Amino acid sequence: MQPALKETLKKLPPTDRLDLIGELWDSLQDEDVPVRHSDLDLVRQRADTAEAHRAGRRDWSEVRAEIEKLLR
C-alpha cells in the first residue's frame, strides 16, 4: 500500500474505516480468495462438530439477557 494512502486512511474516523473494511470485504469474489484444501477440510470438520452438538446451543438473545443480568 502506498504510504500516502496509508496516512490518509489513518486520518479517517474509526466508523469510516470500519465502513471501508465492509465495502472492501463485500467487493471480494470467491475466486479472489484462494483457499487451501486443508483449510476447507478444517472448516468442514468444525461445521460437523457444531452440527453434532446442536442440542446444546442457546439462542443469542437468551445468552445476552443472562450476561446483562449478571452485569446489573
VOTI-481510 format. One line per 3 residues: number of its first residue (from 1); their letters; for each residue z, x, y of N, C-alpha, C, O. Coordinates in Angstrom, 2 decimals. Each point is the difference from the previous one (the first is absolute). Layout:
BEGIN
NUM = a = Z/X/Y/Z/X/Y/Z/X/Y/Z/X/Y; ... .
! end
This chain:
BEGIN
1 = mqp = 0.00/0.85/-1.18/0.00/-0.85/1.18/0.00/0.89/1.24/0.65/1.04/0.03; -1.37/-1.46/0.95/-0.09/0.76/1.24/1.34/-0.03/0.72/0.64/-1.05/0.08; -0.21/2.20/0.44/1.30/0.06/0.68/0.11/-1.00/1.17/1.06/-0.60/0.20 .
4 = alk = -2.14/0.42/0.56/0.06/-0.93/1.14/0.25/-1.43/-0.48/0.77/-0.74/0.61; -1.43/0.37/-1.70/0.20/-1.34/-0.55/1.42/-0.16/-0.51/0.63/-1.05/0.19; -0.13/2.08/-0.83/1.37/-0.03/-0.53/1.01/-0.21/1.13/0.95/-0.77/-0.14 .
7 = etl = -1.15/1.46/1.25/0.91/-0.14/1.14/-0.10/-1.39/0.62/1.01/-0.58/0.40; -2.22/0.04/-0.34/-0.19/-1.35/0.53/0.72/-1.02/-0.86/0.66/-0.90/0.51; -0.78/1.06/-1.82/0.67/-0.93/-0.92/1.51/0.07/0.15/0.68/-1.03/-0.09 .
10 = kkl = -0.14/2.22/0.31/1.45/0.16/0.16/0.52/-0.74/1.23/1.16/-0.39/0.05; -2.04/0.21/0.94/0.41/-0.67/1.25/0.03/-1.51/-0.13/0.57/-0.68/0.85; -1.18/0.13/-1.90/-0.01/-1.44/-0.19/1.39/-0.49/-0.39/0.75/0.72/-0.66 .
13 = ppt = -0.40/-1.93/1.07/1.29/-0.55/-0.44/0.00/-0.19/-1.52/-1.06/-0.19/-0.60; 2.22/0.24/-0.01/0.08/-0.14/-1.46/-0.70/-1.24/-0.53/-0.65/0.06/-1.05; 0.78/-1.19/1.74/-0.64/-1.22/-0.50/-1.52/0.14/-0.03/-0.65/-0.49/-0.93 .
16 = drl = 0.09/1.16/1.94/-1.45/0.22/0.02/-0.43/0.95/-1.12/-1.05/-0.18/-0.61; 1.87/1.19/0.36/-0.32/0.93/-1.09/0.07/-0.69/-1.34/-0.83/0.26/-0.87; 1.80/-1.15/0.69/0.09/-0.76/-1.25/-1.20/-0.93/-0.16/-0.54/-0.13/-1.09 .
19 = dli = 0.14/-0.51/2.18/-1.20/-0.85/-0.05/-1.22/0.82/-0.39/-0.84/-0.44/-0.79; 0.74/1.64/1.34/-1.12/0.88/-0.31/0.00/0.40/-1.48/-1.05/0.06/-0.63; 2.22/0.20/0.10/0.11/0.32/-1.43/-0.56/-1.15/-0.83/-0.76/0.21/-0.95 .
22 = gel = 1.13/-1.43/1.32/-0.50/-1.17/-0.71/-1.51/-0.13/0.09/-0.67/-0.29/-0.99; 0.13/0.52/2.18/-1.45/-0.08/0.19/-0.72/1.06/-0.85/-1.02/-0.29/-0.62; 1.57/1.50/0.62/-0.61/1.07/-0.80/0.06/-0.34/-1.49/-0.98/0.17/-0.72 .
25 = wds = 2.13/-0.66/0.27/0.18/-0.37/-1.40/-1.01/-1.07/-0.41/-0.64/0.09/-1.04; 0.53/-1.12/1.89/-0.91/-1.10/-0.30/-1.47/0.43/0.01/-0.84/-0.65/-0.63; 0.54/1.74/1.32/-1.39/0.45/0.08/-0.46/0.73/-1.27/-1.19/0.20/-0.21 .
28 = lqd = 2.16/0.19/-0.64/-0.35/0.72/-1.22/-0.55/-0.95/-1.06/0.48/-1.13/-0.15; -1.47/1.59/-0.56/-0.56/-0.74/-1.13/0.50/0.66/-1.28/0.41/1.16/0.02; -0.44/-1.88/-1.12/0.47/0.56/-1.28/-0.68/1.32/-0.31/0.65/0.93/-0.48 .
31 = edv = -1.94/-0.86/0.74/-0.75/1.22/-0.35/0.33/1.17/0.94/-0.38/1.14/-0.28; 1.08/-1.40/1.39/0.39/1.07/0.92/1.19/0.80/-0.52/0.25/1.12/0.45; 0.49/-1.70/-1.38/1.24/0.61/-0.47/-0.14/0.33/-1.48/0.10/-0.88/-0.85 .
34 = pvr = -0.32/2.15/0.55/-0.12/0.36/-1.42/1.35/-0.13/-0.71/1.04/0.38/0.55; -1.07/-0.93/-1.75/1.22/-0.18/-0.78/-0.19/0.66/-1.36/-0.98/-0.24/-0.70; 1.94/1.08/0.34/-0.07/0.67/-1.29/0.38/-0.96/-1.11/0.78/-0.93/0.21 .
37 = hsd = -1.32/1.16/-1.38/0.32/-0.86/-1.15/1.50/0.04/-0.31/0.58/-1.01/-0.40; 0.03/2.17/0.57/1.43/0.11/-0.28/0.81/-0.88/0.96/1.03/-0.55/-0.38; -1.50/0.43/1.63/0.68/-0.87/0.96/-0.15/-1.47/-0.40/0.95/-0.77/0.07 .
40 = ldl = -2.16/0.39/-0.49/-0.22/-1.37/-0.45/0.85/-0.32/-1.21/0.55/-1.10/-0.11; -0.45/2.04/-0.81/0.84/-0.20/-1.19/1.45/-0.24/0.40/0.67/-0.87/-0.57; -0.19/1.64/1.54/1.38/-0.15/0.45/0.22/-1.37/0.65/1.02/-0.65/-0.24 .
43 = vrq = -1.97/0.22/1.06/0.12/-1.32/0.64/0.01/-1.11/-1.06/0.79/-0.93/0.09; -1.67/1.05/-1.07/-0.04/-1.01/-1.07/1.31/-0.02/-0.78/0.52/-1.06/-0.33; 0.01/2.24/0.05/1.26/0.10/-0.73/1.14/-0.66/0.78/0.81/-0.72/-0.57 .
46 = rad = -0.76/0.98/1.87/1.06/-0.60/0.82/-0.17/-1.50/0.14/0.98/-0.74/0.01; -2.22/0.28/0.08/-0.26/-1.44/0.06/0.44/-0.68/-1.30/0.59/-1.08/0.02; -0.87/1.73/-1.15/0.43/-0.55/-1.29/1.52/-0.06/-0.09/0.56/-0.98/-0.49 .
49 = tae = 0.11/2.03/0.97/1.46/0.03/-0.01/0.56/-1.11/0.89/0.95/-0.69/-0.39; -1.53/0.52/1.56/0.47/-1.07/0.92/-0.20/-1.36/-0.64/0.88/-0.86/0.10; -2.00/0.65/-0.74/-0.28/-1.28/-0.65/0.97/-0.26/-1.14/0.44/-1.13/-0.20 .
52 = ahr = -0.09/2.17/-0.54/0.92/-0.14/-1.12/1.41/-0.38/0.47/0.76/-0.60/-0.76; -0.42/0.94/1.99/1.33/-0.30/0.54/-0.05/-1.13/1.02/0.86/-0.09/0.88; -1.83/-0.75/-1.01/-0.20/-1.10/0.95/1.20/-0.93/0.10/0.30/-0.51/1.08 .
55 = agr = 0.37/0.27/-2.18/1.12/-0.95/-0.02/1.13/0.45/0.92/0.74/-0.85/0.51; -0.58/2.12/-0.29/1.08/0.51/0.83/-0.31/0.02/1.48/0.84/0.43/0.80; -2.01/-0.87/-0.41/-0.38/0.04/1.41/0.73/-1.06/0.80/0.35/-1.07/-0.51 .
58 = rdw = -0.14/1.40/1.78/0.58/-0.96/0.93/-0.92/-0.14/1.20/-0.69/0.95/0.37; 0.67/-2.11/0.22/-0.82/-0.26/1.16/0.54/0.78/1.20/1.21/0.14/0.16; -2.13/0.38/0.67/0.41/0.81/1.15/0.92/-0.79/0.92/0.97/0.57/0.51 .
61 = sev = -1.23/-1.83/-0.28/0.85/-0.78/0.91/1.44/-0.06/-0.53/0.95/0.01/0.79; -0.80/-0.07/-2.10/1.33/-0.01/-0.60/0.70/1.34/0.20/1.18/0.05/0.36; -1.90/1.04/-0.58/0.58/1.34/0.17/0.35/0.23/1.46/1.07/0.53/0.31 .
64 = rae = -1.97/-0.92/0.58/0.25/0.19/1.43/1.24/-0.78/0.46/0.82/0.52/0.75; -0.71/-1.76/-1.20/1.17/-0.81/0.37/1.29/0.66/-0.50/1.01/0.00/0.71; -1.05/0.55/-1.89/1.17/0.69/-0.54/0.36/1.22/0.84/1.18/0.24/0.29 .
67 = iek = -2.18/0.53/0.10/0.25/1.19/0.84/0.57/-0.41/1.35/0.96/0.59/0.48; -1.56/-1.62/0.13/0.49/-0.46/1.30/1.43/-0.49/-0.09/0.78/0.20/0.93; -0.44/-0.84/-2.03/1.37/-0.48/-0.20/0.96/1.18/-0.09/1.09/-0.04/0.57 .
70 = llr = -1.49/1.09/-1.26/0.84/1.20/-0.13/0.21/0.70/1.34/1.05/0.60/0.23; -2.04/-0.68/0.66/0.06/0.70/1.28/0.80/-0.76/1.05/0.32/0.55/1.06; 0.02/-1.79/-1.33/0.77/-0.79/0.98/1.45/0.35/-0.02/0.78/-0.56/0.76 .
! end
